[in-house]
Amino acid sequence: MSIVVDFRDVVAVAGSFPVLTGVDVRIDAGELVLLSGANGAGKTSLLRACAGLQPVSAGSAEVLGYDLRVDRRAPRRYIGLLGHENCLYRDLRVREHIEFRASVAGLKMSDASDSLARVGLDDRLWSAPVAALSAGQRRKLAIASIIVSRPRLWLLDEPHAALDSEGRLTMNSIMEEVASLGATVVFASHDKELSEQLASRVITMSNGRLTEDSGAS
């Protein structure tokens, strides 16, 4: 099984504040990993470091075989990142937005429609401006945008946020599906009960460190 994330004694600093301190973790292809911990534990910082957005100042950090201390941008084309902000093109209509994302990924327009249907975004909304969507609808569009990109590594920060109960179950089904196809999913969630039922592995963090890893050997 190929290694997707390989961090050894990783330290990361935001300003003058250490957000990751001595993180050791290895995540393999096809794993579905939950990051657990209180606010400020370092979950978002770890996701951002994996995405190459948070610079690593010490230690060894490789993602998808790329050394992040040499080039943080190289693996990004293989990564789907869902943050607290949905990062949508709000001046486009829903269908325009997803078709643009499909074209960037070199996929067919039918793939764009399929991704919208997969997240349960009603086709009556496809001609609506992104800015007119509700918070839950925008979250679904952001998830559809990742689906259509077909990333090898999914990094999801609170993927259930703003979703109703049906949307949360759909999100879990999507994560299970892509992991079964060989993609790696790493997500942080406060929906502990729902997430622990889903995850194949739980990593607990506190003060920028890993305190427990159910998949550690």
N, C-alpha and C positions, 0 to 999 in steps of 0.2 A: 504494500500500500504506500503511495507516494506521500511525502511530507508536504503539507501546504503552508503551515506556519511553524517556524522554528526559532523561538526566542530563548536566548541564554543570557542570564544575568543582565537583562535589559533595564536601562535607566533612561527616563525621559523627563524633561523639565519644561514647564510652561512659565515663561518669565524667569523668576528665581525660585519657583515652587516646584518641588519634585512631584510628578503625577504618577510615575511608575518607578519602583525601586527594587531592583534585583528580580525581575520577572523571568521565570523559567517555565516555558510551556511549549509543547509540541502538539500540533493538531494535524491529523491525517485526512486525506481525501475521503469524502463521504460521511464524515462525522457531523453530528448535529449537537452543537455545544452551547449550553446556557451559561452566561456570565451572571453570577448572583452576588449580591452585596448591597449595602446601604448606599444612599446618595453620597457621592464623593469618594467611593471606594476605589475608583480607577477603571471602572468598566468602559465608560465612554473613551477614556484616554487609551485603553488597550485597543479598542476598535479603531480609533483614529490612527494609532501607530501601525496597525496592520494594513490600513488603507494608504499609508505613506503620508498622512496629513500631519501627524504629530512626529517631529523629528526625534530620533533616538540618539542620545548623547553618549551612551556607553553600553558595552555588551555587544552581543552578536544577534542580528535580527534579519531573518530571511523569510520572504513570503513568495510562494510559488517559484522558489528557486532563485529569486532575485535578492541581492544584498541591499537592504534598505539604507545602509549607511553609505553606500556608493551611489545608488540611484533610487530615490523614493518614488519616482514617476513611472518607472518601467512596468510594474505589475498592475497599474491602475486599470488598464483596458480589460483585464480579466476579473475585475472586482466590481460587485454591486454593493453600493453603500446606501443605507437608509438611516438618516440621522433624525434628530428631533425636528429639524426643518425639512420639508419635503423636496425643496430644490426643483420646483416646477417652473415652466415657462408660462407665467400667469397671463400673458397677453395673447396666447394661442388658445384655440379651441381644443377640447379634449382629444378628438381624433387627430388633429394636426400635431399635437404634442407627441402622441404615441407613435404616429407614423414617422415623425422626425427621428425619434429614438430608434425605431426599427431601421430607418435608412442609414443611420450612423453605424449600426451593428451589421449592415449589409444583409438585412432580412427582408422578406416579402411583406407587403401591406397586410396580407391575411394573417401574418404573425402578430401584427399590431392589434387587429380586431380580436384575435384569440386571447391575447393577454388581458384585454379589457373584460372580456367575457369571463375569464378565469377568476378574476378578483370580484366578480359580481357587480361590475359597474353597469348599470342599466343603459341599454343602447339608446334610450331616449335622451341621455345626457351627452352623447358623443359629440353633438354639435354645440354644446354649451361652452362658454368661455371658462377656462380653468379658474379664473378669479371668482366666478359665480358659484363654485362648488362649495359644499359644506366641508367641515374639517375631516369628517370620515370619508367623504368622497375624494378629497384631495389625497388622503392617505392611501386609498385604494389605487389611485392613479400613479402615485409614487411607486407602489409595489408592482403595478403592471409595467412600469418603466424599467424596473430591474428584471422582471421576467423576460421582456422582449430583448434585453441585452445579453441574456444567457451567460452570466458570469460563472466562473469556476469557483469563486469565493464570495459568499454572501455575508455581509457585515451589517447587522440590523440592530439599531438602538431603539428599544421600545417599539417593536413592530406592531404590537396590539393597540397602541395609543390611538384614541379617537374612533376605534372600530366598535361596532355593536357585537353582541354575542355571536351572531352568525358570521360576521366578518372575522372575528378572532379565530373561530374554528376553521374558516377558509384559509386564513393565514397559516395556521398550523399544518393544514393539509398540503399547502404549497411547499412549505419548508420540508416536510417529510418526503414529498414527491421529488424535489430537486436533489435532496441528499441520497435518495435511493438510486438516482441516475448518476451519482458520482461527484456532484458538487459538494462543497463544504459550507456549512452554515454555522456562523457564530453570532449569537444574539444575546442582548441584555434585556431583561424584562422584570417588571415588578409584579406581573401576573404569575405569581410563584406556582400556584397549584396547576394551572393550565400548562405552564412551561415545563415543569418538572415531569409531567406525564409525557411530554413530547421529546425532551432531550435525551440523547443517548449518553450524555456526559454533563456533569455540572461542575463548573469552576467557581469557587467562592473567593471574592477579593475583599481586602480591607486595607485602607491607607496605601494604596498603590501596589500592594503585594498580593500574591496568591496565597491564601491561607488553607485552602482545601481543594483537592482535585479528585473527583470520583473516578477519573480515567487514568490516574497516575499509576505507574508500575512500581 
